[in-house]
């Protein structure tokens, strides 16, 4: 063996040992204005139940995780154009969405309910809410439901939840319709002291949605890995720890 190569062997061996291994990077999209699921805290950090679940799943799968906030209407288009790899944004599985994306097993469940000024409305039937202004996030199952069943109400579509709450607080909307867990966070704020849940949760499987993680159509490998990781964090206590941090009850 040439002497130069013999002299270089220890160095080559060292280089191979220290050569960095690059963990897989998953780009995660969330909504960013949907507390307590995803929001920017006082320090400017993106956080929330969805964000921490995403981070826990990435850690369980031993991959790097880059979470970014994207407007709700752009979530699926950004997944389709490969700008992101998955969506963790309290997204319900619907027939329309299943035509464009695939979904993991569910990671939490909630119900749809109205909120407004306490005592302002007793009955939330379509007849009782005729003429009232209802603020709802566009493109959601709640928006679709109200458009079909509340034709005599005025539907105020917004692009994220805080704008719906702002309309309610400014008197520009009479009620908001949203996920009960999301509304609980709003109703606990000081500025919402005069507001409360209005009526009972709306009935129907579509309005008691289970939240799923969206992946690109046909990405069975990532979907299966996410399902395994979800089961693992449910069993090892990580899911329950995150649950307790945000909610006083189980959301699974």
C-alpha positions as CSV (number, residue, x, y, z in Angstrom):
1,X,0.0,0.0,0.0
2,X,1.4,3.4,-0.9
3,X,3.0,5.2,2.1
4,X,0.9,8.3,1.5
5,X,-2.3,6.3,1.7
6,X,-1.1,4.6,4.9
7,X,-0.4,7.9,6.5
8,X,-3.8,9.3,5.5
9,X,-5.8,6.3,6.8
10,X,-6.0,7.6,10.4
11,X,-7.1,11.0,9.2
12,X,-9.7,9.5,6.8
13,X,-11.0,7.3,9.7
14,X,-11.4,10.4,11.9
15,X,-13.2,12.3,9.1
16,X,-15.7,9.4,8.7
17,X,-16.4,9.3,12.4
18,X,-17.1,13.1,12.8
19,X,-19.0,13.4,9.6
20,X,-22.3,15.0,10.8
21,X,-25.5,13.0,10.2
22,X,-28.4,15.2,9.1
23,X,-31.7,14.2,10.7
24,X,-34.8,14.3,8.5
25,X,-36.4,17.7,8.6
26,X,-40.2,17.9,8.7
27,X,-41.8,21.2,7.9
28,X,-45.0,21.6,9.9
29,X,-47.8,24.1,9.1
30,X,-50.2,25.3,11.8
31,X,-52.7,28.2,11.8
32,X,-51.0,30.5,14.3
33,X,-54.1,32.5,15.4
34,X,-56.2,29.8,17.1
35,X,-55.4,29.9,20.8
36,X,-55.0,27.7,22.8
37,X,-54.1,25.4,19.9
38,X,-51.6,27.7,18.0
39,X,-50.7,31.3,18.8
40,X,-47.8,33.6,19.4
41,X,-47.0,34.1,23.1
42,X,-45.8,37.3,24.8
43,X,-42.2,36.4,24.0
44,X,-42.9,36.1,20.3
45,X,-42.8,32.3,20.2
46,X,-45.2,30.2,18.3
47,X,-46.8,27.8,20.8
48,X,-50.1,26.0,21.7
49,X,-51.5,22.6,22.0
50,X,-51.1,21.8,18.3
51,X,-47.6,23.1,18.2
52,X,-46.5,21.1,21.2
53,X,-48.2,17.9,19.9
54,X,-46.3,18.4,16.6
55,X,-43.0,18.9,18.4
56,X,-43.7,15.8,20.6
57,X,-44.4,13.7,17.5
58,X,-41.2,14.9,15.8
59,X,-39.2,14.0,18.9
60,X,-40.8,10.6,19.1
61,X,-40.0,10.0,15.4
62,X,-36.5,11.3,16.0
63,X,-36.7,13.9,13.3
64,X,-36.1,17.6,13.3
65,X,-39.3,19.7,13.3
66,X,-39.8,23.2,11.8
67,X,-43.2,24.7,12.7
68,X,-44.5,27.7,10.8
69,X,-47.8,29.6,11.0
70,X,-49.8,29.8,7.8
71,X,-53.2,31.4,7.2
72,X,-56.0,28.8,7.3
73,X,-57.0,29.2,3.7
74,X,-53.4,28.5,2.5
75,X,-52.7,25.4,4.6
76,X,-53.7,22.7,2.1
77,X,-52.4,24.6,-0.9
78,X,-49.0,24.9,0.8
79,X,-49.0,21.2,1.5
80,X,-49.9,20.4,-2.1
81,X,-47.2,22.5,-3.5
82,X,-44.7,20.9,-1.1
83,X,-43.8,24.0,0.8
84,X,-44.6,22.0,4.0
85,X,-44.8,18.3,4.8
86,X,-47.7,18.1,7.2
87,X,-50.5,20.2,8.8
88,X,-51.2,20.2,12.5
89,X,-53.9,22.7,12.8
90,X,-57.0,21.2,14.4
91,X,-58.2,20.1,11.0
92,X,-61.3,17.9,10.8
93,X,-61.5,15.2,8.2
94,X,-64.2,16.0,5.6
95,X,-65.0,14.4,2.2
96,X,-63.9,17.5,0.4
97,X,-60.5,17.6,2.1
98,X,-60.0,13.8,1.6
99,X,-60.0,14.5,-2.1
100,X,-56.9,16.6,-1.7
101,X,-55.0,15.2,1.4
102,X,-54.7,12.2,3.6
103,X,-55.2,12.2,7.3
104,X,-53.6,10.6,10.4
105,X,-55.6,9.0,13.2
106,X,-57.3,11.7,15.3
107,X,-55.4,13.5,18.1
108,X,-58.3,15.3,19.9
109,X,-62.0,15.8,19.7
110,X,-64.3,18.7,20.5
111,X,-67.8,20.1,19.8
112,X,-69.2,23.2,18.0
113,X,-71.1,25.8,20.1
114,X,-72.1,29.4,19.9
115,X,-70.7,32.1,22.2
116,X,-72.0,35.7,22.8
117,X,-72.9,38.2,25.4
118,X,-74.4,36.3,28.3
119,X,-78.2,36.2,28.3
120,X,-78.4,37.8,24.9
121,X,-79.9,34.8,23.2
122,X,-81.6,31.7,24.7
123,X,-82.4,29.7,21.6
124,X,-79.9,29.0,18.9
125,X,-82.3,27.5,16.4
126,X,-82.2,28.9,12.8
127,X,-85.5,30.7,13.5
128,X,-84.2,32.3,16.7
129,X,-81.0,33.5,15.0
130,X,-82.7,35.0,12.0
131,X,-81.3,38.5,11.3
132,X,-78.3,38.0,13.7
133,X,-74.7,38.4,12.6
134,X,-72.6,35.2,13.1
135,X,-68.8,35.4,12.9
136,X,-67.1,32.3,11.7
137,X,-63.7,31.3,10.2
138,X,-64.1,30.8,6.5
139,X,-63.5,27.3,5.1
140,X,-64.5,25.5,8.3
141,X,-67.1,22.9,8.9
142,X,-68.9,25.4,11.1
143,X,-69.1,27.9,8.2
144,X,-70.4,25.2,5.8
145,X,-73.0,24.2,8.4
146,X,-74.3,27.8,9.0
147,X,-74.5,28.5,5.3
148,X,-76.8,25.5,4.9
149,X,-78.9,25.7,8.0
150,X,-79.0,29.4,8.9
151,X,-80.0,31.1,5.7
152,X,-81.7,34.1,7.4
153,X,-78.6,34.9,9.5
154,X,-75.8,37.1,8.3
155,X,-72.6,35.1,7.9
156,X,-69.5,37.1,8.7
157,X,-66.5,35.2,7.4
158,X,-63.1,35.9,8.8
159,X,-59.7,34.4,8.2
160,X,-58.7,33.6,11.8
161,X,-60.4,33.2,15.1
162,X,-59.2,36.3,16.8
163,X,-60.9,38.4,14.2
164,X,-64.2,36.7,15.0
165,X,-63.7,37.4,18.7
166,X,-62.8,41.1,17.9
167,X,-66.0,41.5,15.9
168,X,-68.0,40.1,18.8
169,X,-66.3,42.4,21.4
170,X,-66.7,45.5,19.1
171,X,-70.4,44.7,18.6
172,X,-70.0,44.0,14.9
173,X,-71.2,40.4,15.4
174,X,-73.9,39.0,17.7
175,X,-72.4,35.5,18.1
176,X,-69.4,33.4,17.1
177,X,-69.6,29.7,16.3
178,X,-66.4,27.7,16.9
179,X,-64.8,24.8,18.6
180,X,-65.8,24.6,22.3
181,X,-62.2,24.2,23.5
182,X,-61.1,27.3,21.5
183,X,-64.1,29.3,22.9
184,X,-63.2,28.2,26.4
185,X,-59.8,30.0,26.0
186,X,-61.6,33.1,24.8
187,X,-64.2,33.2,27.6
188,X,-61.5,33.0,30.2
189,X,-59.9,36.3,29.0
190,X,-60.6,39.4,31.1
191,X,-62.2,41.3,28.2
192,X,-64.7,38.4,27.7
193,X,-66.1,38.6,31.3
194,X,-69.6,39.5,30.0
195,X,-69.7,36.7,27.5
196,X,-70.5,33.0,27.7
197,X,-71.5,29.9,25.8
198,X,-74.9,30.3,24.2
199,X,-77.2,27.3,23.9
200,X,-76.1,23.7,23.7
201,X,-73.4,22.2,21.4
202,X,-74.7,21.7,17.9
203,X,-75.6,18.0,17.2
204,X,-74.1,15.9,14.5
205,X,-70.9,14.0,13.8
206,X,-69.7,16.8,11.5
207,X,-70.0,19.4,14.3
208,X,-68.3,17.2,16.9
209,X,-65.1,16.9,14.9
210,X,-62.0,14.9,15.5
211,X,-58.8,16.7,14.7
212,X,-56.4,15.0,12.4
213,X,-53.0,15.7,10.9
214,X,-53.0,16.2,7.2
215,X,-50.3,14.8,4.9
216,X,-49.9,14.9,1.1
217,X,-52.1,12.5,-0.8
218,X,-50.5,9.1,-1.0
219,X,-47.8,9.8,1.6
220,X,-48.6,6.6,3.5
221,X,-45.1,6.3,5.0
222,X,-45.4,9.6,6.9
223,X,-49.0,9.0,7.8
224,X,-48.1,5.6,9.3
225,X,-45.1,7.0,11.2
226,X,-47.3,9.7,12.6
227,X,-49.9,7.2,13.7
228,X,-47.3,5.1,15.5
229,X,-45.9,8.2,17.2
230,X,-49.4,9.3,18.3
231,X,-50.0,5.9,19.9
232,X,-46.6,6.1,21.6
233,X,-47.0,9.5,23.1
234,X,-50.5,8.5,24.3
235,X,-48.9,5.5,26.1
236,X,-45.8,7.1,27.5
237,X,-47.6,10.0,29.2
238,X,-46.3,12.8,26.9
239,X,-49.8,13.4,25.4
240,X,-51.4,13.6,28.8
241,X,-48.8,16.1,30.0
242,X,-49.5,18.4,27.1
243,X,-53.2,18.0,27.6
244,X,-53.1,19.0,31.2
245,X,-51.0,22.1,30.3
246,X,-53.8,23.5,28.2
247,X,-57.1,22.0,29.3
248,X,-58.6,21.0,32.7
249,X,-60.2,17.9,31.0
250,X,-59.2,15.3,28.6
251,X,-59.6,16.2,24.9
252,X,-58.9,12.8,23.5
